[in-house]
Amino acid sequence: MKNTILYKAVIAICALLFTGHFGFSQNPYTIVGTGVTQCYGNTTPIACPTNSTDAFYGQYQGIAPSYQNNGDGTISDLNTGLMWIQARGVKITWDSAFIIASQCTTGGHNDWRVPTIKELYSLMNFNGRSGTTHPTCIAYIDTTYFGWTTGNLALGERIIDGQDWSANQYTGLTMMADTTIFGLNTIDGRIKGYPKYVPPTTTTKQKMYVRFVRGNTNYGINNFFDNGDSTISDNATGLMWTKNDSKTGMNWKDALAYAQAKNVANYCGHNDWRLPHAKEMQSIVDYSRSLDFTNSAAINPIFNCTAITDEGGSTNYPWFWTSTTHLDNMGAVYVTFGEALGWMKMPPTATYYTLKDVHGAGAQRSDPKYGIPDTSIYYLGVNQAGDSIYGRGPQGDVQRINNFVRLVRTFTPSGIHEIQKDHSLNIYPDPAFDHLTIDLSASATGKADLKIYNSIGQVVYNEKINLPNILNIELNLLPVGIYHVSVETAAESFSNKFIKL
């Protein structure tokens, strides 16, 4: 089995290296694209604009997703270095998910974990569309590789009740002061905070699905650097961000045009700014922060985030547009860095609506791309039953339409370069799984320093050796990635690289 897997891996990785799409050649936190190739206007698909002055230009959607079925119940993401369990199992409580993960041995591995919301979001595919029945739904995940199902109507569930837990507990509280866990819904295409307990109880635990993951423990960890010129570099993702946001809201079409206007002005010395796609925008959410817990936006304080007055008259923080369209309603995807607000009856028997943080800062939802929001009442009309409607959907999501913008561009992190093969240092197998042989049998006699570096230049192995030599090194503790082997003597040095799967 391992030989078959190795053969497939070599073919897939070689192709990715030649096309420049293998994330580990540069970034330990490679952000996968949205899977979208179509461009959109306000309400319909359009031909992708080719001129920067055209309306709706700049709908960048990132690198193509790339997966490998390992034939043992696991799926490898060749962009991120994360390995997933293919099957989804049954719904379980959040607490029990961690226990089951620690006992799991699928694929012969014993280091499975509950994914963070950033790891889980790497699987999102924005070609999905929810429906009223299971056959009419198009999953927001690649079902060629991953198990997926909708809610069970026969059990009284809604179609959208097929969410996956993440490992992230919200540092604030939502709705009726509920303890809240972030989860991903690949049926309606959103990140939301879900009550840990079945409301209104604080004892009956909620059950949802979970997808276990392993590998690349650096995924989702940012490495920000303030460049001192109103830009922030993330050396983990290879993305550079504007330190300041737009300081005002605008509709989606104007947000795309805003990026191009900044390029014309060579903003901060660059002319390749863009509106980030959904996964890029979510990559800079700091899920340890919230208005409740830190009295701040859910973003590292290295960034400046404009405070706003929300729909209830309180100080809050904005939602930020992305270049991604949400096919469920043809709205544009936004990520919340302030509270994800909604109008709800609290308790459900109340005769009035209350503005609540319904899904937590760090949620991902969508808004209409244009229009004039009612900034005074937020009353949307009357439904067929004659009931008043506030907001959108079951949690009465506030619709802002005019959201904020933070621009992004791609850069090459300093000190990280593509390492070319040096055949004077023989390394095998490559790719490697659990061990690596370093053959220095043809080297001159002497002492040498052997070091192995990860993709961001950190030394992960260091040994003083005598030459000539043949060394066998265990790799079980190393995450998936590309590594650089360096051997230095007093007179010369050798280097080479290998891939760890």
C-alpha positions as CSV (number, residue, x, y, z in Angstrom):
1,M,0.0,0.0,0.0
2,K,2.8,2.5,0.9
3,N,4.5,2.0,-2.5
4,T,1.2,2.8,-4.2
5,I,0.7,5.9,-2.1
6,L,4.3,7.0,-2.6
7,Y,4.0,6.6,-6.4
8,K,0.8,8.8,-6.4
9,A,2.5,11.3,-4.1
10,V,5.6,11.7,-6.3
11,I,3.5,12.2,-9.4
12,A,1.2,14.7,-7.8
13,I,3.9,16.7,-6.0
14,C,6.2,16.8,-9.0
15,A,3.3,18.3,-11.0
16,L,2.6,20.9,-8.3
17,L,6.3,21.9,-8.0
18,F,6.6,22.5,-11.7
19,T,3.4,24.6,-11.7
20,G,4.4,26.5,-8.6
21,H,1.3,25.5,-6.7
22,F,2.9,23.5,-3.9
23,G,2.4,25.6,-0.8
24,F,5.4,24.3,1.1
25,S,7.9,25.7,-1.3
26,Q,7.4,28.9,0.5
27,N,4.7,29.1,3.2
28,P,3.9,27.0,6.2
29,Y,0.4,28.5,6.2
30,T,-0.6,28.2,2.6
31,I,-4.1,29.5,2.0
32,V,-6.1,27.4,-0.5
33,G,-8.3,29.2,-3.0
34,T,-12.1,29.2,-3.0
35,G,-12.4,26.8,-5.9
36,V,-14.3,29.5,-7.9
37,T,-13.4,30.2,-11.5
38,Q,-16.6,32.2,-12.5
39,C,-16.9,36.0,-12.0
40,Y,-20.0,37.8,-10.9
41,G,-21.7,41.1,-11.0
42,N,-24.3,42.3,-8.5
43,T,-26.9,39.6,-9.3
44,T,-25.6,37.4,-12.2
45,P,-22.5,35.7,-13.5
46,I,-20.4,37.8,-15.9
47,A,-17.4,37.3,-18.1
48,C,-14.3,38.0,-16.0
49,P,-13.2,41.6,-16.5
50,T,-9.8,42.0,-18.0
51,N,-9.2,45.7,-17.6
52,S,-8.6,47.2,-14.2
53,T,-10.9,50.1,-15.0
54,D,-13.8,47.7,-15.7
55,A,-16.6,47.3,-13.2
56,F,-16.2,44.2,-10.9
57,Y,-12.5,43.8,-11.9
58,G,-10.3,42.0,-9.3
59,Q,-12.2,38.9,-8.2
60,Y,-9.1,36.9,-7.3
61,Q,-9.9,33.5,-5.9
62,G,-6.5,32.0,-5.2
63,I,-4.7,28.7,-5.9
64,A,-6.7,25.6,-6.9
65,P,-7.5,23.1,-4.2
66,S,-5.6,19.8,-4.6
67,Y,-6.2,16.6,-2.7
68,Q,-4.9,13.0,-2.7
69,N,-6.9,9.9,-1.6
70,N,-4.3,7.8,0.3
71,G,-6.4,4.6,0.0
72,D,-6.5,4.1,3.8
73,G,-9.4,6.3,4.9
74,T,-7.4,9.5,4.8
75,I,-7.2,12.4,2.4
76,S,-4.0,14.6,2.0
77,D,-4.3,18.2,1.1
78,L,-1.3,18.8,-1.2
79,N,-1.4,22.6,-0.6
80,T,-1.7,22.8,3.1
81,G,0.1,19.6,4.3
82,L,-2.9,18.7,6.3
83,M,-4.3,15.1,6.3
84,W,-8.0,14.5,7.0
85,I,-10.1,11.5,7.8
86,Q,-12.3,10.9,4.8
87,A,-15.4,9.6,6.6
88,R,-17.5,11.9,8.7
89,G,-19.0,9.6,11.4
90,V,-22.0,10.5,13.5
91,K,-22.9,13.7,15.4
92,I,-21.2,14.0,18.8
93,T,-20.7,16.6,21.5
94,W,-17.9,19.0,21.4
95,D,-16.2,17.6,24.5
96,S,-16.4,14.0,23.3
97,A,-14.8,15.0,20.0
98,F,-11.5,15.6,21.7
99,I,-11.6,12.3,23.5
100,I,-12.4,10.4,20.3
101,A,-9.7,12.2,18.4
102,S,-7.1,11.1,20.9
103,Q,-8.2,7.5,20.5
104,C,-8.4,7.5,16.7
105,T,-5.9,5.4,14.7
106,T,-7.3,5.7,11.2
107,G,-4.6,5.2,8.5
108,G,-2.2,3.9,11.2
109,H,-1.8,7.4,12.7
110,N,-2.3,8.2,16.4
111,D,-1.9,12.0,16.3
112,W,-5.4,13.0,15.1
113,R,-6.9,16.2,16.5
114,V,-10.1,18.3,16.3
115,P,-9.3,21.0,13.7
116,T,-9.1,24.7,14.4
117,I,-11.6,26.8,12.5
118,K,-8.8,28.0,10.2
119,E,-7.8,24.4,9.4
120,L,-11.5,23.5,8.8
121,Y,-12.1,26.5,6.6
122,S,-9.3,25.4,4.3
123,L,-11.7,22.8,3.0
124,M,-14.4,25.3,2.0
125,N,-15.4,25.3,-1.7
126,F,-17.5,28.3,-2.7
127,N,-19.1,26.5,-5.7
128,G,-21.7,25.2,-3.2
129,R,-25.3,26.1,-2.9
130,S,-27.9,25.0,-0.3
131,G,-31.3,23.7,-1.3
132,T,-34.6,22.7,0.3
133,T,-33.9,19.0,-0.1
134,H,-30.7,16.9,0.0
135,P,-30.7,16.3,-3.8
136,T,-30.9,20.0,-4.6
137,C,-27.9,20.9,-2.3
138,I,-24.4,21.4,-3.8
139,A,-21.9,20.9,-1.0
140,Y,-19.4,23.6,0.0
141,I,-16.8,20.9,0.1
142,D,-15.3,18.5,-2.5
143,T,-17.4,15.4,-2.0
144,T,-15.1,13.4,-4.4
145,Y,-12.8,13.2,-1.4
146,F,-14.8,14.1,1.7
147,G,-17.8,12.6,3.4
148,W,-20.8,14.9,3.6
149,T,-24.5,15.0,4.3
150,T,-27.3,17.4,5.1
151,G,-29.6,17.5,8.1
152,N,-32.1,14.6,8.5
153,L,-35.6,15.9,7.9
154,A,-37.1,12.6,9.2
155,L,-35.5,13.4,12.6
156,G,-36.9,16.9,12.7
157,E,-33.7,18.5,11.6
158,R,-33.3,21.3,9.0
159,I,-31.5,20.7,5.8
160,I,-28.7,23.0,7.0
161,D,-28.2,21.0,10.3
162,G,-25.0,19.3,9.1
163,Q,-22.3,21.5,10.7
164,D,-18.8,20.5,11.8
165,W,-17.3,21.5,15.1
166,S,-13.9,23.3,15.3
167,A,-11.6,23.4,18.2
168,N,-12.2,27.1,18.8
169,Q,-14.4,28.3,21.6
170,Y,-15.6,31.9,21.2
171,T,-14.1,34.1,23.9
172,G,-17.4,36.0,24.1
173,L,-21.0,34.8,24.5
174,T,-23.8,34.7,21.9
175,M,-27.6,34.9,21.9
176,M,-28.9,34.2,25.4
177,A,-25.4,34.3,27.0
178,D,-24.6,31.0,25.4
179,T,-21.2,29.3,25.6
180,T,-20.3,29.2,21.9
181,I,-18.1,27.0,19.7
182,F,-17.1,28.0,16.1
183,G,-18.2,25.6,13.4
184,L,-18.3,25.3,9.7
185,N,-21.5,24.7,7.7
186,T,-20.7,23.2,4.3
187,I,-24.4,23.1,3.5
188,D,-25.1,26.9,3.6
189,G,-21.4,28.0,3.3
190,R,-20.8,29.9,6.5
191,I,-18.7,30.0,9.6
192,K,-20.9,30.6,12.7
193,G,-20.7,30.2,16.4
194,Y,-22.9,27.5,17.7
195,P,-24.2,27.0,21.3
196,K,-22.3,24.3,23.1
197,Y,-25.5,23.4,24.9
198,V,-29.0,23.0,23.5
199,P,-30.7,26.3,24.2
200,P,-32.1,27.3,26.6
201,T,-30.4,24.7,28.8
202,T,-26.9,24.8,30.1
203,T,-26.6,21.0,30.7
204,T,-27.8,19.2,27.5
205,K,-24.9,19.2,25.1
206,Q,-25.3,20.0,21.5
207,K,-24.2,17.4,18.9
208,M,-22.6,18.1,15.5
209,Y,-20.3,16.4,13.1
210,V,-16.5,16.6,13.4
211,R,-13.6,16.1,10.9
212,F,-10.4,15.0,12.4
213,V,-7.1,16.3,11.0
214,R,-3.3,15.7,11.5
215,G,-0.1,17.1,10.1
216,N,1.3,20.6,9.6
217,T,0.8,22.0,13.1
218,N,2.0,25.4,11.8
219,Y,-1.2,25.8,9.8
220,G,-3.3,28.7,10.9
221,I,-0.5,30.4,12.9
222,N,0.3,33.9,11.6
223,N,3.7,35.5,11.7
224,F,3.1,39.2,11.4
225,F,5.7,41.9,10.9
226,D,5.1,45.6,10.8
227,N,7.1,47.0,7.9
228,G,6.9,50.5,9.2
229,D,5.3,51.8,6.0
230,S,1.6,51.2,6.8
231,T,1.8,47.6,5.6
232,I,1.9,44.3,7.6
233,S,3.6,41.2,6.3
234,D,2.5,37.7,7.3
235,N,5.6,35.6,6.8
236,A,3.5,32.5,7.4
237,T,1.1,33.0,4.5
238,G,3.2,35.2,2.1
239,L,0.5,37.9,2.2
240,M,1.0,41.6,2.8
241,W,-1.9,43.6,4.2
242,T,-2.7,47.3,4.6
243,K,-2.2,48.2,8.3
244,N,-5.2,50.6,8.0
245,D,-8.7,49.7,6.7
246,S,-10.9,51.9,4.5
247,K,-12.3,53.7,7.5
248,T,-15.7,53.7,5.9
249,G,-18.1,51.2,4.5
250,M,-19.0,50.8,0.8
251,N,-20.9,48.4,-1.5
252,W,-19.2,45.5,-3.1
253,K,-18.7,47.0,-6.5
254,D,-17.1,50.1,-5.0
255,A,-14.9,47.8,-2.8
256,L,-13.4,46.2,-5.8
257,A,-12.9,49.6,-7.4
258,Y,-11.3,50.9,-4.2
259,A,-8.5,48.4,-4.6
260,Q,-7.8,49.5,-8.2
261,A,-7.8,53.2,-7.1
262,K,-5.2,52.4,-4.5
263,N,-3.1,50.7,-7.2
264,V,-3.3,53.8,-9.5
265,A,-2.1,55.8,-6.5
266,N,0.8,53.3,-5.8
267,Y,-0.5,53.0,-2.3
268,C,2.3,52.2,0.2
269,G,4.7,51.8,-2.7
270,H,2.8,48.9,-4.4
271,N,0.4,48.7,-7.3
272,D,-0.9,45.1,-7.0
273,W,-3.3,45.4,-4.1
274,R,-6.5,43.4,-4.3
275,L,-9.7,42.7,-2.4
276,P,-8.9,39.4,-0.5
277,H,-10.8,36.3,-1.2
278,A,-12.8,34.8,1.6
279,K,-10.1,32.5,3.0
280,E,-7.4,35.2,2.8
281,M,-9.7,37.5,4.8
282,Q,-10.4,34.8,7.4
283,S,-6.7,34.1,7.8
284,I,-6.1,37.3,9.8
285,V,-9.0,36.8,12.3
286,D,-7.6,36.4,15.8
287,Y,-10.1,34.0,17.4
288,S,-8.6,34.7,20.9
289,R,-10.1,38.2,20.8
290,S,-13.6,39.6,21.0
291,L,-15.5,42.7,22.2
292,D,-16.6,40.8,25.3
293,F,-13.2,39.4,26.3
294,T,-10.6,41.9,25.0
295,N,-12.8,44.9,24.3
296,S,-11.3,44.9,20.8
297,A,-11.8,43.7,17.3
298,A,-11.0,40.1,16.5
299,I,-7.7,41.0,14.9
300,N,-4.1,41.2,16.1
301,P,-3.5,44.8,17.5
302,I,-0.6,45.2,15.0
303,F,-3.4,46.2,12.7
304,N,-5.6,49.3,13.0
305,C,-9.3,48.6,13.0
306,T,-11.8,51.4,12.8
307,A,-14.4,51.4,15.6
308,I,-18.0,51.9,14.5
309,T,-21.4,52.6,16.1
310,D,-23.5,49.5,15.5
311,E,-27.2,49.2,14.8
312,G,-28.0,49.2,18.5
313,G,-26.0,52.4,19.1
314,S,-23.1,50.6,20.8
315,T,-19.4,50.8,19.9
316,N,-18.4,47.8,17.8
317,Y,-16.1,46.9,14.9
318,P,-16.7,46.4,11.1
319,W,-17.4,43.5,8.8
320,F,-15.0,43.3,5.8
321,W,-15.8,42.5,2.2
322,T,-14.1,39.7,0.3
323,S,-13.9,39.2,-3.5
324,T,-15.9,36.0,-3.2
325,T,-19.6,35.6,-4.2
326,H,-22.0,33.5,-2.2
327,L,-24.2,31.6,-4.6
328,D,-27.0,30.9,-2.1
329,N,-28.2,34.5,-2.4
330,M,-25.7,36.1,-4.9
331,G,-24.5,38.2,-2.0
332,A,-20.8,38.8,-1.4
333,V,-19.0,37.1,1.4
334,Y,-17.8,39.1,4.4
335,V,-15.9,38.2,7.5
336,T,-16.9,39.8,10.9
337,F,-14.2,41.4,13.0
338,G,-16.8,42.8,15.3
339,E,-19.8,41.0,16.6
340,A,-22.0,39.0,14.1
341,L,-25.2,40.8,14.9
342,G,-28.8,39.7,14.4
343,W,-32.3,40.7,15.5
344,M,-33.9,38.0,17.6
345,K,-36.8,37.5,20.0
346,M,-35.2,36.8,23.4
347,P,-36.8,34.7,24.8
348,P,-38.6,33.3,21.7
349,T,-42.0,34.1,23.3
350,A,-41.1,37.8,23.5
351,T,-43.1,40.3,21.4
352,Y,-40.1,42.4,20.5
353,Y,-36.7,42.0,18.8
354,T,-33.4,42.5,20.5
355,L,-30.1,43.0,18.8
356,K,-27.7,40.2,19.8
357,D,-24.2,38.9,18.9
358,V,-25.7,35.8,17.3
359,H,-22.6,34.1,15.8
360,G,-19.5,35.7,17.2
361,A,-16.7,37.9,15.9
362,G,-14.8,35.8,13.3
363,A,-18.0,34.5,11.7
364,Q,-18.3,34.5,7.9
365,R,-21.6,35.4,6.3
366,S,-22.8,37.3,3.2
367,D,-24.6,40.6,2.4
368,P,-26.4,41.9,-0.6
369,K,-23.9,43.6,-2.9
370,Y,-25.9,46.8,-3.4
371,G,-28.9,48.7,-2.1
372,I,-29.7,51.1,0.7
373,P,-29.9,49.6,4.2
374,D,-32.4,51.0,6.6
375,T,-30.1,52.5,9.1
376,S,-32.8,53.5,11.6
377,I,-35.3,50.6,11.9
378,Y,-33.8,47.5,10.3
379,Y,-37.4,46.3,9.5
380,L,-37.6,44.3,6.3
381,G,-41.4,43.9,6.0
382,V,-44.0,41.2,6.7
383,N,-43.8,37.6,5.7
384,Q,-46.6,35.4,4.3
385,A,-47.9,34.6,7.8
386,G,-48.2,38.3,8.6
387,D,-45.2,38.3,11.0
388,S,-42.8,41.2,11.1
389,I,-39.4,40.4,9.7
390,Y,-36.2,41.9,11.1
391,G,-32.9,41.0,9.6
392,R,-32.3,37.9,7.4
393,G,-32.6,34.2,8.2
394,P,-33.4,32.4,11.4
395,Q,-31.1,34.5,13.5
396,G,-32.2,37.8,11.9
397,D,-28.8,38.6,10.5
398,V,-28.2,42.3,10.2
399,Q,-27.7,43.4,6.6
400,R,-25.2,46.3,6.2
401,I,-24.5,46.3,2.5
402,N,-21.8,49.0,3.0
403,N,-18.9,47.0,4.6
404,F,-15.3,47.9,5.2
405,V,-12.2,47.0,3.1
406,R,-8.7,45.8,4.0
407,L,-6.4,45.2,1.0
408,V,-3.9,42.5,0.5
409,R,-1.2,41.5,-2.0
410,T,1.2,38.6,-2.4
411,F,4.9,38.8,-1.6
412,T,7.8,36.5,-1.1
413,P,8.8,36.2,2.5
414,S,12.4,37.3,3.1
415,G,14.9,34.5,3.6
416,I,12.7,31.9,1.9
417,H,13.9,30.9,-1.5
418,E,13.3,27.9,-3.7
419,I,16.1,25.4,-2.9
420,Q,17.6,23.6,-5.9
421,K,18.7,20.0,-5.7
422,D,22.4,19.4,-5.0
423,H,23.2,15.9,-6.2
424,S,26.5,15.7,-4.4
425,L,24.4,15.1,-1.3
426,N,22.3,12.0,-1.8
427,I,18.9,11.9,0.0
428,Y,16.3,9.1,-0.2
429,P,13.5,8.3,-0.3
430,D,12.0,11.6,-1.6
431,P,9.2,12.1,-0.8
432,A,9.9,10.5,2.7
433,F,7.3,9.2,5.2
434,D,8.8,8.1,8.5
435,H,12.5,8.0,7.9
436,L,15.2,9.6,5.7
437,T,18.6,8.3,4.5
438,I,21.4,10.9,4.0
439,D,24.2,9.3,2.0
440,L,27.6,11.0,2.5
441,S,29.6,7.8,1.7
442,A,31.5,9.6,-1.1
443,S,32.5,12.6,1.0
444,A,36.1,13.3,2.2
445,T,37.1,12.4,5.7
446,G,36.4,15.0,8.4
447,K,34.0,16.5,10.8
448,A,30.8,18.2,9.7
449,D,27.7,19.9,10.9
450,L,24.4,18.4,9.7
451,K,21.3,20.6,9.9
452,I,17.8,20.3,8.6
453,Y,15.7,23.5,8.2
454,N,11.9,23.8,7.7
455,S,10.4,26.1,5.1
456,I,10.6,29.2,7.3
457,G,14.3,28.7,8.1
458,Q,14.0,27.1,11.6
459,V,16.5,24.4,12.5
460,V,14.5,21.2,13.2
461,Y,17.5,18.8,13.4
462,N,21.1,19.4,14.3
463,E,23.9,16.9,14.6
464,K,27.7,16.9,14.5
465,I,28.9,14.0,12.3
466,N,32.0,12.3,11.0
467,L,32.5,11.9,7.3
468,P,32.2,9.7,5.2
469,N,28.8,8.5,6.6
470,I,25.4,7.2,5.9
471,L,22.7,8.4,8.3
472,N,19.2,7.2,8.9
473,I,17.0,9.9,10.5
474,E,13.5,9.4,12.0
475,L,10.9,11.8,10.6
476,N,7.8,10.8,12.6
477,L,7.8,14.1,14.6
478,L,8.2,16.4,11.7
479,P,5.0,17.9,10.1
480,V,4.4,17.5,6.4
481,G,6.4,20.0,4.3
482,I,9.6,20.7,2.3
483,Y,12.9,20.6,4.2
484,H,16.4,21.8,3.5
485,V,19.4,19.6,4.5
486,S,22.7,21.4,5.0
487,V,26.1,19.7,5.6
488,E,29.0,22.0,6.3
489,T,32.7,21.1,6.8
490,A,35.6,23.4,7.4
491,A,36.4,23.4,3.6
492,E,33.0,23.0,1.8
493,S,29.2,22.7,2.2
494,F,26.5,20.6,0.6
495,S,22.7,21.2,0.5
496,N,19.7,19.4,-0.7
497,K,15.9,19.3,-0.1
498,F,13.3,16.7,0.4
499,I,9.6,16.4,0.9
500,K,8.1,14.9,4.1
501,L,4.6,13.4,3.7
